[in-house]
Amino acid sequence: MFQRIILFIAIAFSAMAQEASLSSKLDRAAEAYQKNRRFMGSVLVAKGDKVIHEKGYGLANIEWNVPNSPVTKFRLGSITKQFTATAILQLQEQGKLKVTDLACKYVDDCPDKWKAVTIHQLLSHTSGIPSYTEIPGFFTPKTARIPLSPVEIVMLTKDKPMEFQPGEGWKYDNSGYVFLGAIIEKASGEKYADYLEKHIFAPLDMNDSGYDVTSKILPNRASGYEPSGPTSFKNADYLDMSLPHAAGSLYSTARDLYRWDRALYTDKVLSKESREKMFTVVSRNYAYGWMVAPMFNHKQIGHGGGINGFSTQISRFPDDDAVVIVLSNNMAGNPGALARDLAATLFGEKVTLPGEEKIVSVDSKVLDRHVGTYDVGPMKITVTNETGHLMIQPTNQPKFEALPLSETQFTVRQVGATLNFVVGPDGRAAELKLTQGGQTMSGKRVN
């Protein structure tokens, strides 16, 4: 009997030691991002009902020297979309709509070219409706301060040509999710914010989550920042929170999102049938408000977010009953890359953390071959050689040093990006490939 008790105690202590060791490794990973990529925010890693690691890093408010913590409130950006998708599926369960319904049934004065669009296509980014966030100059300080209703936002692109015919392509579309917000209000008879509070947040005791309203006094609210140079920050530009609406308006904490994760294994907010629908890929690894793509050979259901001053990531691993949550109040905080390294640490994968890359010496004349301006995705990146240091400057952003991993591959630690220069026949770089947050964009040199 006593031997059995001693054995149980030994097993318990061994498990506690393993947990402490894993928490220490996770902390080391997050601290590497804080030191080398200027991450600040909150991290939570859990498996089942056990939180393995939760901690705040850096400052929630730089001016007042207030630290981040697991209960700091952050804007979520596009993590909002999974809550919007949940609300739509709840309304379908209530018999108030069907995802096969034509979207224009719920919004007046739709242009004829939108009449074939379904709610399903809005949820899966397959509607072809152009996104208002791609309107040139939309997020200038002047426009970003003007409040609009959901329908007014949706109609901003009514005169633009369709990206493709409904259901025949895929393109990430914030207009589509604001459209869903308008549909939620029409079908439920409640404001979007009120609906989520009543039907999702309150039932799950997510008392630190909601629709962000700038004028509201919100305890533990983080201030949002963006880099203003290699070692400095500035306050993020103001954004009226009516503008992201059902595409990106919510705030939450790491602990509340863990409550959300746990609820998605139950019928508390959605039936099993609706949850399976929400997690079923439609196109390009996108389901309803979630990306479904494996990570380290583990099934992953996740989503990231980015909004003025904030960047976020939630990665759920349902087969492992595990979740990684990273919320940052630095717009360039690289939560996707940090979440990936935290997941790798959790699953025992080999990880090369920021600051551990092997930096090499490259002759200044070799660096000269990469100098120029490159069209990469939505921005131009200017590359210069400043006394043997390769510097990059994306459009309307500060300069950052790119440290050489080889003659053609470089790392930009502050923003968590890797640069690969593709050399042309003349020995000079003809193309630049930029990898950041698990995504790669490429562009040709234009001068």
N, C-alpha and C positions, 0 to 999 in steps of 0.2 A: 504493500500500500504506500509506504513512505517512498519507496523507489519510484513508484508511478508518479507521485506528486513531484518529486525532484526532477523527473524526466519532463513533465509538463512545464515546470518552471524554466528548465534549461531551454526547451523549445521556444517558450515565450520570449526569453531574453535574446535568443538567437534571431528571432523575427524582428524584435525591436532594434537590434544592432544593424541588421540588414537595411531596415527602413531608414535609420539614421544615416547610414552610409549613402544610400540613394538620395536622400534629401540633401546631403552635403554635396554630392555630385551635381544635382540640379541647381543648387545655389551657386556653385562654381561656374556653371554654364551661363546663368543669368548675370553674374558679376562680370564675366568676360564681355558680355554685350554692353553692360553699363560702362565699363572702362574703355572699350575699343570702338563701340558703335553708338555711344552716348544714349543707350537705352535708359529710359526712366518710366516707371509704371508699376503694375502689379502682375504677379505670376501665381498661378495655382495649378498643381498637377495632382491628380487623384486617380485611384484605382478602386472601383466599387464604392463602398461607403467610407473608404479611408482616404483622407487627404494626406498625401505624402509630403508635399511641400507647398507652402503659401507664404508669400513675402512681398513687401513693397520695396522698390528700388528707386533711388533718386528722389526728386522733389515733386510734390503735387503743386506747390507754388514756390517758384524760385525767389520771388521778391520778399516773401515772408519766411523763407527757409522751412516750409512745412513738408515733412516727408510723405511719400506715398505709403499706402498700407493695403491690405486685402479688402478694406471697406471703402477705399477711395472710389468716388464715382467718376467714370470716364464716358465720354461720348463714344458710341459704338460704331458709327458709320454704317457700313452695309451689313453688319451682323443683324441690323434691324430687319433685313429682308426675311429671315427665317420666322420672325414673329408675325410679319405680315402674311406669310404663307400659311402659318398656323391659324390665323384669324379667318382666312378664306376657307380653309378646310373645316373649321368649326362651323362656319355659316352653312357650308354644304351639309354637314351632319344635322344642322337645325332645319334643313329644308328650305333655307332662304335663298339659295343659289345653287348652281352646278358649275363645276369647272369647265364644262362643255358649253356653257352659255356664251353668247356673243357679248363681248365687253361693252359695246355701245348701248346695250339694253339698259345699262345703269348710269349712263352719262349722256346728257342731251347734246345736240349739235355736233355730233361726231362727223368728221369729213367722210365722204363716201369711201375713200381708199382704206379707211379703218373698219368698215362695216363687217368684214369677214373675220376680224380678230377675235379670238376666244380668250376667256380667263386663263385657261391652260397655257396658252401661248404667252400671255403676260408673265405668268409665274416662271416660265422656263426660258425667257429671253428669246423666244422664237416668233415674236409678233411682227417684227420688221418696222415698228414705230421708231423714229429717230429719238435719241436721248437728248433731253434739254441740257444736260451737263456738257454736251459737246458744242453748244452754241458759242461761237467765238465771243470772248469778253463777258460771258454770263456771270462769272465769279469775280468781276472787278469790284473793288470796295463799294462803288456806288450802287450797282445792281444787287449785291449781296445783302444790302440793308433793307430792301423793299419786300415786305411780306406779301405772299400770294396764297390764294386758296388752292387746294389740290387740283381742281378742274382748270383753274387759270394756268397752273404749271403744266398740266398735261397738254393744254392747247397751244403751248409755246412752239411746238413743232408741227402744228397741223398743216402748215403751208409747205413744209419740206417734203421732198420725195421719200417714199418708203425705202428702207435699207434693202429689203427684199420682200417678196410676197409672203403673207402670213403662213408660217409653218414650213417655209422652204429654206430657211437659213438660221443662223444663230448669231446674235450680237448682244453683249451686255448692255442693258437698257434701264436706266434709272427712271425714265418716263413711264415705262411699263409698271414699275412698282408704285409710283405715285398714283397711277391709274387704278391700281389695286386698292390703294388707300381710299380713293373716292368711291370705289365699289363697296368697300367695307362700310363706309358711312351711309351709303344709300340703302344697302341691304339690311343693315342692323338698326338704322335710325339713331345711331350714336356717333359721336365724334370718334375719330380713330384713336386718339389718346385715351378717351374714356372706355372704349371697347377693350383695349388691351389691358387696362388697369382692372376692369371688372372681370374679364374672362380668362386672363392669363396670369398677370402679376399677383393679384390678391389671392386667388386659389392656391398659388404655389409659395405664398409667403415671400415673394420677391419684393420686399418693402423698400429696397434701395434701387429700384428700377422704374423707369417711366419715360415719358416724352420730355425732352429737354426744352425748357423755356428759359431764355437768358435772364429775364426780369425776375424770375422766381428765386427766393432765397433757398439754396440747396446745400445743406450741411455736407461737408466732405467732398465737395465738387473740386476736381482737379482743374487747374488752368491749362490751356493748350498752348504748345510752343512749336516753333520750327527753327531749324538752324539758320543763323545769320552769318556764319563763318565756321572755320574748322573747330573752334573752341567756344563759340558763343551762341546764344539763343535770342530770339525775339518773340514777342507775343504774336500768336496767330491772328490773321485777319478776322474781323467780325463776320459772322454769318447768321442771318435771320433763320431760326430753326423751323420756320414754316416751309422753307425751300427744299430741304431734303425729305421732309414728311415721311411717308411709309417706305421710302428707299433708304433712309439713313438718319432718322431724327432721335433715336433712343439713347438713353444712358443706362449704365448698370455698373455693378461691381464684380470682381472675380468670384466672390462668394455667392452672389445671386446667380451668376451664370452657371455655377456648379449645381445650384438647386434646379436650374433649368435642365441641365444635362441629366440629372437623376430622374426628373419628371418624364423625360422622353423615353424612358424604359417602361413607363406605366401608362395607364389610360386616364391620367388626371386631367389632361387638357385635350388629348386627341385619342380616338380609338386606334387599335392596332392597324386596322385597314387604312385609316387616314395617314398614320405615321409611315406605313410602307409606301403609300402613294407619294408622300413628301420626300422620301429618300430614294425614289426610283429615278434614275438618270433619263432625261429626255434627249439631250444633245450636248456635246462637248463636255462631258462629265458633270453637267448641271442638272439638278433635279428641280425641286421647288424651294428656292431660297437657300439651298445648300449645294456645295460641290462634293461629289463623291469620287474620290481617287485614292488609290492605295499609297501608303507611305511605309517604307521598309518592309514591304510584303504584308502589311497589316491593313485591313480595311479601314479607311478613314472617311468620315463625313465631317466637313468643316466649312468655314467661310472666314474671310478677312474683311476688314473695313478700314476706310481712310476718310477723314473729314478734317476741316481746318483745325490743326493743332493736335490731332489724335490719330492713332493707328492701332488696329486690333486684330486678334485672331482667336478663334475657337476651333480646336481639332478634337473630334470625338472618335474613339476606336471601339465600336460596339462589340466586336468579337472578343476584345480584351477587357471590356467594361472599364475603359480608361478615358480620361479627358485631359487635355492641355489647354489652358486659358492664359492668354497674354494680352494685357491692355496697356497702352502707352499714351502718355500725354506729350510725346514728341512725335510730330508728324512723320519724321524720318526714323522712327524707333525700330523698324524692322521686326515687328512681332511675328511675321510669317517665318522668317529665318530662325528666330529664337525658338518659336514653337517647334520647328522641325528638329533643332538640336536638343531640345528638352525631350521630345518624343524618342529621339535616338538614344539618349541617355536612359530613359525609362525602359527601353527594349534591349538595352545592352549592346547597341551598335557603336562602332568606332566613330568618334566625333573629333573634328579639328575645329577648335573654337577660335573666334576672332582673337588675334594676337599670337596665335600658335602657328600661323602660316609661316612657311620658310621664305623670308624676304631675301632676294638676291640682288647683286649689284649689276646694273646695266649701264653700259657706256652712253654718255650723253648724245653721241652721234646716232646711236640706235634709237634713242627716244625721239630724235628729230624726225624719223620716218613715220611716226604716228601723229605728228602735229597736223591739225586741220579741224574742220567743222564737219560733223556727221549728222545726217537726218535719221534720228532713232525714234521710231514710234511717233508720239505726239510732240516731240521736242527736238531742238537742235542741241548737240553737245559739242562745245569747243574744247579742243585739247591743245595745251601749250607745254613747251619745255622751258622751265624757269630755273636756270643754273643747275641743270642735272636733275631736276624734280619734275615729274610728269604731273600736270595739273589738269583737272577737268572742270568745266563749268556748264551745267545744263541751263537752258533758257530760264531767265528770271530767278536763278539760284546762285548761291555763293560758290566760290572755287573750293575744290577738295583735292588733296594729293592722292594720286594713284600709285600704290606701292608695288614694285615689280615682283611677280612670282616666277616669271621667265621673261624672255625678250618680247613676247607678244601677249602675255597674260598678266593682269594687274588686279589688285584688290583695293577698293575704296572703303576703308574700315568704318568711317563715320556714317555711311549710308548703307552698309552691308551689301555692296554691289561688287560683281566681278566683271572685268572688261577683258574681252578677247579681240585682238586686232588681227584681221585677215589680210595678209600681205599680197599685193598684186604683182604682176610680172616685172614691174620696175623696182621692186624691192621696198616700195612704200605701202603703208596700210591703205587698202581700198575700201574696207568695211569694218564696222565696229559692232560687236555683239555684246550686249549688256544683260547680265543676269542679276536679278534682284527679287527677293521674296519668292523664289521658286519659278519665276517666269523669265523668259529670254526674249529680248527685242533686238533687232538688228537694223542697221542703216548704212547706206553708202556715204563715203566722203563726198562732200559737195564743193570743196575748194582745195 
